[in-house]
């Protein structure tokens, strides 16, 4: 089989097999040709393809008569093609075997890990999970590229105003810092960036993660178990153990249940800097999420020092993005105070070229809300105030809202208005000044 059919990204400027790139995604791997091969050829080729386009996930979805392959590329699911059901099932069996999973278990979710070596010699850490569905098992391979450099705080895409606020929060010797947002919004990337910022060699830093996504030199990392059985090292069990290790900084991968939330708050109130993630739609809503986990308002108000809420938007391809005239400059009046005086408004949109695989987008960047806990906000937390009240006070005290962060990215030509509205609920953009 020709190498171009297996690895169509070896020359990203050349159309596959003389055909133009598809208009709606990265060049499609030749799944039909691969379907005539064995699983030990099909699966590695698809993993290599996914890594080549820097996809975050590879999916194997079982339908009635076929198994469909897809990747998540820049946050968007892109179908690759399908193979006959019997071939697909053997591919699933191959994945489960290499990931050290129970191949006979098909009625319950199963998790595993596969250390994959690319032809270049670089390592991929594949976190595999399967789940039973109507027509059989589906599998998701989360791709962690150990060769990919982690981002620093100044590379996250924060506006200088928010970057300064985040630095101030991280510089506190004690307190609780929460990073919130939906799944796949880059929360872990932000936590790792914060850890690297703090990792100066003068602090002892411990993490509790599930799973450990990247190995960080100089940081003591522990992996929690999600099983919850007797004797399992769950988040709360490990957190108690970490507190006996005399750390300065503790990173908890995610606060999920009451005991972990309450121990984290106590640790933050007793001399530790604690960083963690939490599911909440906006920065102010993190307060209600913690209260629902049984944390007393007064304890939270004493411990919490800052909340970062975030989303990821695709960035326009610099090689082909198109500039449009935009007569309604008043739409950007609300962000004028955060822009340089001579900055031009450059409304841009995606076009598509071989450089970006005809998607019009070349990467992703973050949209952030950074809410430092000011004295005014802290007073509201003590009284158990509503999300709206906390949010209003935070804005009055200098917090830049999501809509402002989004408009700044659009005005600078970094992303498009359509991309922003795809990621942010319309009510966030339509809020009145």
ABEGO torsion letter per residue (X at the ends): XBAAAABAAABAABBBGGBBBBAAEBBBBBAAAAAABBAAAAAAAAAAAAAAAGBABBBBBBBAABBBBBBBBGGBBBBAEBBBAAAAAAAAAAAAAAAGBBAABAABBBBBBBBBBBAAGBBBBBBBBBBBBAAEBBBBBBBBBAABBBBBAAAAGBBAAAAAAAAAAAABABEBBBBBEBBGAGAAAAAAAAAAAABAGABBBBBBBOBBABBBBGBBBBBBBAAGBBGBBBAAAAAAAAAAAGBABBBBABBABAAAAAAAAAAAAAGBBBBBBBBBABAAAAAAAAAAAGBBAAAAAAABABBBBBBBBBBBBAAABBBBBBABAAAAAAAAAABBAABBBBBBBBAEBAAAGGAGBABBBBBBBBBBBBAAAAAAAAAGBBAAAAAAAAAAAGBBBAAAAAAAAAAAGABBAAAAAAABBAAAAABBX
